[in-house]
């Protein structure tokens, strides 16, 4: 077997392993984001804000649900989307521009497609672990009506993270100079999606001229699937299959674009 045969076959795994090792530099931040942040949110909402909301803000398949049960799936999905906001922006630019790690990998038998594949796989594992930990917390807080079907929420949250993150990855890989683009994405894309995706109140309570933000938001679609898994969809809600199809289209499109940008840039 030639020296380059194994990297050519398992290059994506080597890239993923390197990415996980790099994450150890900010492991404490990962722990706080994965455990501390959701715990603070759940305490603040479950023991704080929810105590002042005496009426139900939403219905499930069997009638009204508590505010904590309504918000919990959105917080879980938000944790996955937030991970991609961090991992698919400055980290990617650093790999191309500042530390130039991707160029070093590309000089080996590892292919550009494997580089992007390994990066995505590593982030998927982080999202799954984080959302699984989040799920355990919301179950412990009694925020999931049906824990058995709700156990699929980490997978849905991860898909929502990919639907948001993969197009962002493609964009980040195309940037050659840092001119504040990621700060603009944080301020004018990520934050509005978090606030106007039905996270803290039903989307249909917003003015019609703002509801389109939710319709285009991977976070809203992932949240709605999570809510249907937890307490069922109320009459008149979008079918779960529609939400799922939209997320798959977004994620697939982002994946194709990201692979194309990595290949063009590293082979160009």
Steps between C-alpha positions, in 0.01 A plus 500: 500500500644840400562766766217716367236229468365528854472881500326484165242264647469638854605858449166634620547317832848648550359847437215435746748376762712811454191718538403329825854545634484869410171529690684402818648852505153636579357190669376700799301725267349194336397359839346831608314535172384139511399480866526838673315713246197271463482460877492878546233536231287226650531643851422849377202392293374205701528660843488863396315615188258206488377587850362830370324349197168376630344416163613246244685649205469193278310178451613148432311208353322448833443862597697781671861451604707686756732780397806295596383211282447745216844663525715194574514356144597842365783535751631156407498580128658840570794332673581305182467805277722699736774238474516534123512878536821455695661208319421599142615862504831616649629145545461441126658833409792417730549170319529680168659834586668530839621152598467359146432152632286402204782574261727270697239225495451553129873451442462147637302216338188632676257640242305829529174304513636306796607819675154651490345162580717459809423851623127445463511157663687637803247780544208257457637290786530810718143602416367153580678488836388850592138452401490161674621663822245775448228241453585330827465835676164589350365154585621548858315832509179336379510700178433203269149357491596177323864414581499196269422681176675809633824300508527574128537871569884493511499359145255766385700774670816377329324503163387856570857592584619354170227678305623830642869419527589337169407803285692709755798265463495549124489877548782498757721289272456754220619799707861605452506813720334564834301820459246437772287262295446257787400778737240601242375142479477485880313828524275491196446127440556288810348739756182575301452129437532430872253775591247463218487124444224431749755427769329676790151546356298343217595625157138573408477759780747720312396747229465333162775718358746341746384139482698439182818503712376189675393333177857537368665410830649153554458566871123534471463185293717298742312647796161411356610141442633486854172629639304243304726228643452632852128577517355455153400744230181703552235514226601727213875464557738439213552126439818365654600361161504851352729629775727200457514537121595867529780422745633222277498727194684775691758260641556321168537827310744629759702178486530511122606865508750446781667208321516702178657803670759291685600314184518815289704690758744225593556383144488843342 
